[in-house]
Amino acid sequence: MIYSTQLQSATLIKRYKRFLADVELPDGRIITIHSPNTGSMMGCAEPGMQVWIRDTNNPKRKYQFAWELSETANGVLVGINTILANKLVKEAIKSGVIDELQGFNTIRPEVKYGDQNSRIDLLLENETRRCYVEIKNVTAKRDEEVAMFPDAVTQRGTKHLQELMSMVEQGHRAVILFNISRGDVRSFSPADEIDRVYGQTLRQAITHGVEALAYVSNISTKEIKLSHSVPVICS
């Protein structure tokens, strides 16, 4: 996916109220921007970090600029916009990047399903089978080049895994796909040190037939797209 407008650099002053952040522009102006990420953004929202923001070109918005990328001290770009995850995965399925999710005729987003009032991120269908795909945007990592999720306790994420297990019991395919929005990792594992229950539920889901995939994105200030898979390690 190519960004519709050129990203601009800024320096992060602080993030607050989950959806807002103050940044300093290169000309010294300080503005408030929208943060399209409700997670903790562990390691991606440190004061003084360089960030990349997008002009929404929407005069009706209260905050004209939106936060898209954070840049680590090592120069690694991290895609913090969780809204893009579903679009990136859908694009990667259509272009054949995700081998495991080929062979379906239709892709439908945000379809109601399950017993807990949920919506699946993507529902793939062909003449004989359905595949329910839940997508999680991953920005956190450990020092040893391991991406991890979640970066905060997530009861909602645990619920989604339970719903996927229910779909498998009904005879459908079910996939949890971790969209890793940074390029400096070689594997993925659940963040048991942050949310032990989620990690346990993920392992249970895999045992019950839910497929766990992890794909890394190539990121620049002009484009972001899924590139390749990495192992999911739950030992």
N, C-alpha and C positions, 0 to 999 in steps of 0.2 A: 504494500500500500504506500503510495506516494502522498506526502502531506500536501494538502490543498493550498496552503500558503507557506511561505518560507518561515522557518523557525528563527526566533531571535534569542540571543543569549542574555542572561541576567544572573545576578547573585542572590541567593536565597537569604533573606533576613530571618524569617520565622514562618512556620506553618501553625495554623490554629483553627479551632472550630471545625476540624476535619475537612471542610470544603474550601478553606481560604488560606492564602499565603501572601506575605509581603516580600517583594523582591526589589532589588536596586538595578536599574537599567544602566548600560554603559555611560550614558550622559549624566548620571547622578540622580535622576528622578526615581522616586520610590512609588510603586503602584501596588495595588492589591489584585491578586489573580485568583481564578477558580482552580481548585484542585480536584480533578476527576478520579479520586482514589480515597475511599473511606477507611482503608486499613491503617495499620500503624506506620507503614512506609519505613520500616526499620532499615537503617543504613542508607536511605535515599532522601532524607529530609533534614540533613544536618545544616545548621546555620553556616553560611560561608560557602556552601557548595555552589558550583556553577549549574544552572538549570537552563532548560530550553523551553520557550513559551511560544504559543501560537495566537495570532490575532484572529479572533472569530469573525471579524467583519460583520458583526451583528450589533447595530446601534441600540437595539432594544434590550440587550443584556446589561445587567448591572455591572458585571465585571467583564471587560472587553477581551482580556487575555486569559488563555487556559494553559495550564502546566502540562507539558508532554513528556519531557525527558529530564532525568537527573544525571549528572556526570560525576563519577567517583574520583577520588584523589589520583587513581591510576589511569584516568582517562576513559573508563568504561561507561558507555551510555546505557541507561536503564529506562525502559519504557514504563512510566508510572500510570498511564491512562488506561484504567481497567475497562473502559467502555469499548476500546478497540479490540479486546481479546476475541470476542465472538466473530467480528468481521475478519480478523486475521486468520482464524482457523477455517472459517468458511472459504476464504480466498485460497488457502493452502489445500483444502480438499479439492476444490474445483481445478486447481492447477496440477494436481497429482503429487504434491509434496508429501502428503500423509498417506503412505501406502496402505496402512491398516484400515482406512476409511474410504476405499474405492468401491465401485460397483453399485452405487445407489443412484436412483433416478431423480430424486427430489431431496432438497434440503429446506426444512422449515424451522424458523427461529421462534423461541419463546412460546412453545406449545404447552398447554396445561397437561399435567400428568400426575400420577401417584395419588397417595392417600393423605398427603400432608399439605395440600394446597400449593403445589410447586409448579414451576415452569421450567421445562428443559431448555438449555441454551440452544441446542440444535437437534432436530429429529431428522434422521436420514431414513429414507424408505426406498424399497424396490418392490417388485411384484410379490415377493415371498417373505420379506423380513423388514423389521424395524430396528434401528439402532439409536439409542438414546445417548447423547453426548453432553456431558457436563464439563464446562471449561472454567479453569481457575488461572488467573493471571499471577505469575510468580515473579517477585522482585528481590526477595531476600536470598542470601547465600551464607554458607559457612566459609571459614578461611581456606578449607581444603578443596575449593572448587566444586562444592556441592550446593545446588539450588535447594531451597526448602520452602515448604508451605505447611501451615499458615504462618503469618508474621504476628498474629494475635489470636486469642481464643475465638473460635468460630462455631457456634452452635448451628448456624445456618449451613455451614459446610458439612457438618456431620449429618444433618438432616438430608442433604442432597445425596450423600453416600448411601443412606438407608433407602432412599427412594430408588436409587440405581439397583440395589440388591433386590428390591421388590420387582423391578422390571425383568431381571434375570430369572427370577422364580416364575414369572409369567411366560417365559420362553423367548424373550427378546434379547438382543445384544445391548450391553450397557458399557459406556466408556467414561472414565474420568480422565480428562486431558489437561495436563499442566502446561500452560503457555508461558515458557520462561523468557521473560523480557530483558535478557542481558546475555552477553556472549562469552562471559568468562567462567563458565561452569562445564563440567564434564559428566555430571550425573545429577539425579534428583532423589531426595528422600524426605519423608514427613518430618516436620519440626516437633518431635516429641517433647523437647525441652520447653516448648511454648504451649502446645495443646496436646497433652497425652491422649485424651479421648479421641481426638481426630485421628491421630496416628494409629490407635488401636482399631478404630472403625475402618480406616483405609485398608489395613491388613485383613480384617474380616471380610471386607467387600471383595478384595482380590481372591481370597479363598473361596468365596461364593460365586466367582465367575465374572465379576466386574473387571474389565480390562483397564489397566493403568498405563497411560502413555505420557511422555514428556518430550516436548519439542522446543528447541532454542530458536530465538529470533535473531536475525541479522539486523542491526540498528545503525542508522546514520541520522544526521539532521535533515536528510531529505526523504528517507524511505525507511520503512520497517516491514519485515516479512519473515514468516517462519522459514527456517533453513534446514534443520536436521534434528533427528531424535537423539536422546541420550538415555541411558539406562535408568529405570526406576528401581531403587534399592530400598528394601523395607526390612532388611535383616537387623 
